[in-house]
Amino acid sequence: MISLSSLRELLRSHDGTLTEELRLKPNALGLGHLPSRLQPDALTTMVCGYCSTGCSLVIHMKEGKAINLTPDGRYPVNQGMACPKGWEALRVLESPERAVQPLRRNEDGGWTAVGWEYAVLTFVSRMKALQEKYGKGSVAFLGTGQIPTEELAFLGTLAKCGMGFLHGDGNTRQCMASAVVAYKQSFGFDAPPYTYQDLEESDTIVLVGSNLCIAHPILWERITRNPHQPRIIVVDPRRTETAQAATHHFAPEPKTDLTLFYGVAHLLLEWNAWDPDFVARHTEDFGKFRNHVASFTPEYVADHCRMRRDEVEELARLIAEGKRVSFWWTMGVNQSHQGVLTAQALINLALMTGHMGKPGTGANSITGQCNAMGSRLFSNTASLLGGRDFTKAEHRKKVADILNLDESRMPQSSGYAYDQIIDAIDRGEIKGLWIIATNSAHSWVQQNRLKNALSKLEFLVVQDMYLTSETAQLADLVLPAAGWGEKEGTFINSERRIGRIRKVAKAPGQALADFSILRLLAEAWGLGHEFSEWTDPESVFKMLSRLSEGQPCDFSRLQSYEDLGAYGVQWPVPEGEVAAERRLFADGRFFHSDGRARFVFADPVQPRERTSAEFPYLLLTGRGTSAQWHTETRTRQSPMLKRLYRDEAIIEICPEDAQREGWEAEDWVLVTSAHGQAAFRCVVTGRVKSGQVFIPMHKDRVNRLIPSEFDPQSRQPSYKITAVQLKKISGS
């Protein structure tokens, strides 16, 4: 273990300085009209730290301090646009709720401030003690898609290949795991094929379970710039903001969309509205798929989905008539008991019609978090670094050789998924948990059970920006972390674009970048030699570049941050090619060994949650407004953002149900499921159907109601539907 004197020296070296790469001149953006107190003396650019869109922001610097920002008009992603969260990205760093020094839990339940030496040595001694007493599998970590790729790689490699953690997963399991599995099985690699330019080149855009106007408003703006007057088709049980703005809206019964898309495939085959040449040259198992969908007749599908037959036929006709059809989905598909199969049903439609690899086409999953793609490839959780497989000896050797690690210390499986880690805590198998940059006590399903499980831990460490998060409040040890804008690194967005983030502000108090915290923990654990080359984020970026070589995500031509240029770079990066936009599969070759895509399918199954006499309503959940983000841990820190939405837990009920039940707007309604209960303010609206209600996901009480039901392949939770009963009450 590292000596105290060495630890003190290492701490001094991790203060860091602000980025020196301030290349732009203020007059380049026409900022000369600003008052002198707001006139920047330098500018820099970096990618936003909220969602997976990956917008670039111009940061205005004055006397070494970030004073303002504007959207980057040159960047091919956002083209000068930003959503409310992006505009307020700097403000949330200034919150009084920031964690500013390490804290330990007292015997009386309060907090005591401690130094970094104490905190780091406490972490190491207690985690090691648990491993020695209960075995290597007694400790685990839960990571995130909210920190840079370099930190994700450091965390997963340190924990699993150094500290001996057998189990670790990320909160990206909650947003895109189903799409990952679908892509791997269908294409041979986790490879979203599109570029955002496809939104402007399609003549038919199919949005499934995606409230794009709210969840990814910049991508909706890209659609509005489409010059082809596209048909915009929304498939969603609720009349969302996106559905209201679309040209066509289809509202099947919740979680029947898999049946609907099999029915669409049936009709396309019946009408010969498919591409036999593409299917024959580039795919496998089409014959089996054709036989599978033969029984999904329009009559059956309409009855099962509670739609009219002519609606099913109209959806199929719109797709059949399109010349450049693109299919897009987000959490309404992924967060399902059969999310993998539903994503694959959309992939199958794109393959059978030949709408793949060409401008304005593709089967395209839009991710949630800013660096979910970085997490997918390099967090060392569900897959080995670079999209490799823990179970393959040749993959482990390759990674060990590149990183100069002891191959024998690398796990031979990915370990438990997120839900399995929680189950293991609940049954007493896992005794220590390390949570990094995620708010599990708010965001995870069946919240009451989760909190009860966390209370059984002998040691809970939370490493985060904010002390006030629901999870940090449960911790035994809090490690204060820097946030976006206070550290260096890269994010990878939904279209596979690698972009820079930069340090333009100093973290408050004693807070450190997660990279620096990991460096301290490595030294204190006795792993300083093994990780001696992991000196700074750019050194790790170079390692990841080498790790990508030969993989479908190959960006090994990028040797430094300088190579990312002003516009970021989409992987893969072919030799000699420089392109602002790059889509996959233009040559018709996929990543399976034979170069062919697979049709993957199975029979639909019913969700566990069904309405009954006791629970007669079906609860839907989703985004609230574009000014809210996930658990609001950050967005609630901005007074401006809070003025843009109703800062109250609400439930949407249709007028017919409200009248029948005797509810009025602003009444308090107690919502009870088989898993918990909570009170919400009633909003009467026509956006939901009779028998269905909707609650935005951002208030912590909603996840008291959500069951522990998971896709069996992806282990992703089914957040979107829960059977509930409603009762009017006098107050909250």
HUFENNOR-V184820 format. One record per residue. N is the residue number from 0. RES is the residue in one small letter. SS is DSSP state (a for helix, b for strand, c for the rest). PSI is psi as a letter, one per 20 degrees, with the letter a starting at -180 (NA if undefined). Layout:
n: (N/N)
res: (RES/RES)
ss: (SS/SS)
psi: (PSI/PSI)
//
This chain:
n: (0/1/2/3/4/5/6/7/8/9/10/11/12/13/14/15/16/17/18/19/20/21/22/23/24/25/26/27/28/29/30/31/32/33/34/35/36/37/38/39/40/41/42/43/44/45/46/47/48/49/50/51/52/53/54/55/56/57/58/59/60/61/62/63/64/65/66/67/68/69/70/71/72/73/74/75/76/77/78/79/80/81/82/83/84/85/86/87/88/89/90/91/92/93/94/95/96/97/98/99/100/101/102/103/104/105/106/107/108/109/110/111/112/113/114/115/116/117/118/119/120/121/122/123/124/125/126/127/128/129/130/131/132/133/134/135/136/137/138/139/140/141/142/143/144/145/146/147/148/149/150/151/152/153/154/155/156/157/158/159/160/161/162/163/164/165/166/167/168/169/170/171/172/173/174/175/176/177/178/179/180/181/182/183/184/185/186/187/188/189/190/191/192/193/194/195/196/197/198/199/200/201/202/203/204/205/206/207/208/209/210/211/212/213/214/215/216/217/218/219/220/221/222/223/224/225/226/227/228/229/230/231/232/233/234/235/236/237/238/239/240/241/242/243/244/245/246/247/248/249/250/251/252/253/254/255/256/257/258/259/260/261/262/263/264/265/266/267/268/269/270/271/272/273/274/275/276/277/278/279/280/281/282/283/284/285/286/287/288/289/290/291/292/293/294/295/296/297/298/299/300/301/302/303/304/305/306/307/308/309/310/311/312/313/314/315/316/317/318/319/320/321/322/323/324/325/326/327/328/329/330/331/332/333/334/335/336/337/338/339/340/341/342/343/344/345/346/347/348/349/350/351/352/353/354/355/356/357/358/359/360/361/362/363/364/365/366/367/368/369/370/371/372/373/374/375/376/377/378/379/380/381/382/383/384/385/386/387/388/389/390/391/392/393/394/395/396/397/398/399/400/401/402/403/404/405/406/407/408/409/410/411/412/413/414/415/416/417/418/419/420/421/422/423/424/425/426/427/428/429/430/431/432/433/434/435/436/437/438/439/440/441/442/443/444/445/446/447/448/449/450/451/452/453/454/455/456/457/458/459/460/461/462/463/464/465/466/467/468/469/470/471/472/473/474/475/476/477/478/479/480/481/482/483/484/485/486/487/488/489/490/491/492/493/494/495/496/497/498/499/500/501/502/503/504/505/506/507/508/509/510/511/512/513/514/515/516/517/518/519/520/521/522/523/524/525/526/527/528/529/530/531/532/533/534/535/536/537/538/539/540/541/542/543/544/545/546/547/548/549/550/551/552/553/554/555/556/557/558/559/560/561/562/563/564/565/566/567/568/569/570/571/572/573/574/575/576/577/578/579/580/581/582/583/584/585/586/587/588/589/590/591/592/593/594/595/596/597/598/599/600/601/602/603/604/605/606/607/608/609/610/611/612/613/614/615/616/617/618/619/620/621/622/623/624/625/626/627/628/629/630/631/632/633/634/635/636/637/638/639/640/641/642/643/644/645/646/647/648/649/650/651/652/653/654/655/656/657/658/659/660/661/662/663/664/665/666/667/668/669/670/671/672/673/674/675/676/677/678/679/680/681/682/683/684/685/686/687/688/689/690/691/692/693/694/695/696/697/698/699/700/701/702/703/704/705/706/707/708/709/710/711/712/713/714/715/716/717/718/719/720/721/722/723/724/725/726/727/728/729/730/731)
res: (m/i/s/l/s/s/l/r/e/l/l/r/s/h/d/g/t/l/t/e/e/l/r/l/k/p/n/a/l/g/l/g/h/l/p/s/r/l/q/p/d/a/l/t/t/m/v/c/g/y/c/s/t/g/c/s/l/v/i/h/m/k/e/g/k/a/i/n/l/t/p/d/g/r/y/p/v/n/q/g/m/a/c/p/k/g/w/e/a/l/r/v/l/e/s/p/e/r/a/v/q/p/l/r/r/n/e/d/g/g/w/t/a/v/g/w/e/y/a/v/l/t/f/v/s/r/m/k/a/l/q/e/k/y/g/k/g/s/v/a/f/l/g/t/g/q/i/p/t/e/e/l/a/f/l/g/t/l/a/k/c/g/m/g/f/l/h/g/d/g/n/t/r/q/c/m/a/s/a/v/v/a/y/k/q/s/f/g/f/d/a/p/p/y/t/y/q/d/l/e/e/s/d/t/i/v/l/v/g/s/n/l/c/i/a/h/p/i/l/w/e/r/i/t/r/n/p/h/q/p/r/i/i/v/v/d/p/r/r/t/e/t/a/q/a/a/t/h/h/f/a/p/e/p/k/t/d/l/t/l/f/y/g/v/a/h/l/l/l/e/w/n/a/w/d/p/d/f/v/a/r/h/t/e/d/f/g/k/f/r/n/h/v/a/s/f/t/p/e/y/v/a/d/h/c/r/m/r/r/d/e/v/e/e/l/a/r/l/i/a/e/g/k/r/v/s/f/w/w/t/m/g/v/n/q/s/h/q/g/v/l/t/a/q/a/l/i/n/l/a/l/m/t/g/h/m/g/k/p/g/t/g/a/n/s/i/t/g/q/c/n/a/m/g/s/r/l/f/s/n/t/a/s/l/l/g/g/r/d/f/t/k/a/e/h/r/k/k/v/a/d/i/l/n/l/d/e/s/r/m/p/q/s/s/g/y/a/y/d/q/i/i/d/a/i/d/r/g/e/i/k/g/l/w/i/i/a/t/n/s/a/h/s/w/v/q/q/n/r/l/k/n/a/l/s/k/l/e/f/l/v/v/q/d/m/y/l/t/s/e/t/a/q/l/a/d/l/v/l/p/a/a/g/w/g/e/k/e/g/t/f/i/n/s/e/r/r/i/g/r/i/r/k/v/a/k/a/p/g/q/a/l/a/d/f/s/i/l/r/l/l/a/e/a/w/g/l/g/h/e/f/s/e/w/t/d/p/e/s/v/f/k/m/l/s/r/l/s/e/g/q/p/c/d/f/s/r/l/q/s/y/e/d/l/g/a/y/g/v/q/w/p/v/p/e/g/e/v/a/a/e/r/r/l/f/a/d/g/r/f/f/h/s/d/g/r/a/r/f/v/f/a/d/p/v/q/p/r/e/r/t/s/a/e/f/p/y/l/l/l/t/g/r/g/t/s/a/q/w/h/t/e/t/r/t/r/q/s/p/m/l/k/r/l/y/r/d/e/a/i/i/e/i/c/p/e/d/a/q/r/e/g/w/e/a/e/d/w/v/l/v/t/s/a/h/g/q/a/a/f/r/c/v/v/t/g/r/v/k/s/g/q/v/f/i/p/m/h/k/d/r/v/n/r/l/i/p/s/e/f/d/p/q/s/r/q/p/s/y/k/i/t/a/v/q/l/k/k/i/s/g/s)
ss: (c/c/c/a/a/a/a/a/a/a/a/a/a/c/c/c/c/c/c/c/c/c/c/b/c/a/a/a/a/c/c/c/c/c/c/a/a/a/c/c/c/b/b/b/b/b/b/c/c/c/b/c/c/c/c/b/b/b/b/b/b/b/c/c/b/b/b/b/b/b/b/c/c/c/c/c/c/c/c/c/c/c/c/a/a/a/a/c/c/c/a/a/a/a/c/c/c/b/c/c/c/c/b/b/b/c/c/c/c/c/b/b/b/c/c/a/a/a/a/a/a/a/a/a/a/a/a/a/a/a/a/a/a/a/c/a/a/a/b/b/b/b/b/c/c/c/c/c/a/a/a/a/a/a/a/a/a/a/a/a/a/c/c/c/c/c/b/b/b/b/a/a/a/a/c/c/a/a/a/a/a/a/a/a/a/a/a/c/c/c/c/c/c/c/c/c/c/a/a/a/a/c/c/b/b/b/b/b/c/c/c/a/a/a/a/c/a/a/a/a/a/a/a/a/c/c/c/c/c/c/b/b/b/b/b/c/c/c/c/c/a/a/a/a/a/c/c/b/b/b/c/c/c/c/c/c/a/a/a/a/a/a/a/a/a/a/a/a/a/a/c/c/c/c/c/a/a/a/a/a/a/a/b/b/c/a/a/a/a/a/a/a/a/c/c/c/c/a/a/a/a/a/a/a/a/c/c/c/a/a/a/a/a/a/a/a/a/a/a/a/a/c/c/c/b/b/b/b/b/c/a/a/a/a/c/c/c/c/a/a/a/a/a/a/a/a/a/a/a/a/a/a/c/c/c/c/c/c/c/c/c/b/b/b/b/c/c/c/b/c/c/a/a/a/a/a/a/a/c/c/c/c/c/b/c/c/c/b/c/c/c/c/a/a/a/a/a/a/a/a/a/a/a/c/c/c/a/a/a/c/c/c/c/c/c/c/c/a/a/a/a/a/a/a/a/a/c/c/c/c/c/b/b/b/b/b/c/c/c/a/a/a/a/c/c/c/a/a/a/a/a/a/a/a/c/c/c/c/b/b/b/b/b/b/c/b/c/c/c/c/c/a/a/a/c/c/b/b/b/b/b/c/c/c/c/b/b/b/b/b/b/b/c/c/c/c/b/b/b/b/b/b/b/c/c/c/c/c/c/c/c/b/c/a/a/a/a/a/a/a/a/a/a/a/a/c/c/c/c/c/c/c/c/c/c/c/a/a/a/a/a/a/a/a/a/a/a/a/c/c/c/c/c/c/c/c/c/c/c/c/a/a/a/a/c/c/c/c/b/b/c/c/c/c/c/c/c/c/c/c/c/c/c/c/c/c/c/c/c/c/c/c/c/c/c/c/b/b/c/c/c/c/c/c/c/c/c/c/c/c/c/c/c/c/c/c/b/b/b/b/b/b/c/c/c/c/c/c/c/c/c/c/c/c/a/a/a/c/a/a/a/a/c/c/c/c/c/c/c/b/b/b/b/c/a/a/a/a/a/a/a/c/c/c/c/c/c/b/b/b/b/b/c/c/c/c/b/b/b/b/b/b/b/b/c/c/c/c/c/c/c/b/b/b/b/b/c/c/c/a/a/a/a/a/c/c/c/c/c/b/c/c/c/c/c/c/b/c/c/c/b/b/b/b/b/b/b/b/b/c/c/c)
psi: (q/q/q/h/h/h/g/g/g/h/g/h/i/j/g/r/r/q/q/i/m/n/h/q/q/h/i/h/j/l/j/i/i/q/q/h/h/i/o/q/i/q/q/r/q/r/q/q/k/e/r/i/g/l/q/p/q/o/p/p/p/p/l/j/p/p/i/r/q/q/q/o/i/i/p/i/f/i/l/j/q/q/r/h/g/g/h/j/h/h/h/i/i/j/q/i/j/q/p/i/q/q/q/q/p/r/h/j/i/a/q/p/p/r/r/h/g/g/g/g/h/g/g/g/g/h/g/h/h/g/g/h/g/i/r/h/j/i/q/r/q/o/b/r/k/i/r/q/h/h/h/g/g/g/g/h/g/g/g/h/i/g/i/j/p/h/p/p/r/r/i/i/h/i/h/j/h/g/h/g/g/g/g/g/h/g/i/i/q/n/n/p/i/r/q/h/h/h/h/i/i/q/i/o/o/o/p/p/k/o/m/h/h/g/h/m/h/h/h/h/h/h/g/i/i/p/i/j/l/q/p/o/p/p/o/p/h/q/m/r/h/g/h/h/i/r/h/p/p/p/m/r/p/p/k/j/h/g/g/g/h/h/h/g/g/g/h/h/g/h/j/k/l/r/n/h/g/g/g/h/h/j/r/q/k/h/g/h/g/g/h/g/i/h/i/m/q/h/g/g/g/g/g/h/i/l/r/q/g/h/g/g/h/g/g/h/g/g/g/h/i/q/h/n/p/p/p/p/q/c/h/h/g/g/m/q/i/l/h/g/h/g/g/h/h/g/g/g/g/g/g/h/i/j/m/p/i/q/p/j/a/r/o/o/p/p/r/f/q/h/k/h/h/h/g/h/h/j/i/k/e/h/q/q/p/k/k/a/p/h/i/p/h/h/g/g/g/g/g/g/g/h/j/l/q/o/h/i/i/p/q/j/r/i/a/q/r/g/h/h/g/g/g/h/g/h/j/j/g/p/h/p/p/o/p/o/k/q/m/h/i/g/i/q/r/m/h/g/g/g/h/g/g/h/i/i/q/h/o/o/p/p/o/r/h/p/h/j/q/h/g/h/i/i/q/h/p/p/o/p/q/q/a/p/i/j/r/q/a/q/q/p/a/h/j/k/p/p/q/q/q/q/o/j/q/p/q/q/c/j/q/q/q/h/g/h/g/h/g/g/h/g/g/h/i/k/j/h/g/h/k/h/i/m/h/r/h/h/h/h/g/h/g/h/g/h/h/i/p/i/r/h/k/o/k/i/i/o/i/r/h/h/i/i/b/i/j/r/p/p/q/r/n/q/p/j/p/o/p/h/p/o/r/r/k/h/j/j/p/a/j/q/h/j/j/q/r/p/p/p/r/r/p/q/q/q/q/h/o/q/q/r/h/h/n/i/q/o/p/q/r/a/q/f/r/i/i/q/o/d/j/j/h/g/h/i/i/o/h/g/h/h/i/i/r/o/m/q/o/r/p/p/q/q/h/g/h/g/g/h/i/k/q/r/p/i/q/p/p/p/p/p/a/i/i/a/q/q/q/q/p/p/p/p/q/j/i/q/r/p/i/q/r/p/p/q/i/h/p/h/h/h/i/h/i/p/r/n/p/q/p/h/g/i/k/p/q/n/h/h/q/p/p/r/q/q/p/p/r/h/r/NA)
//
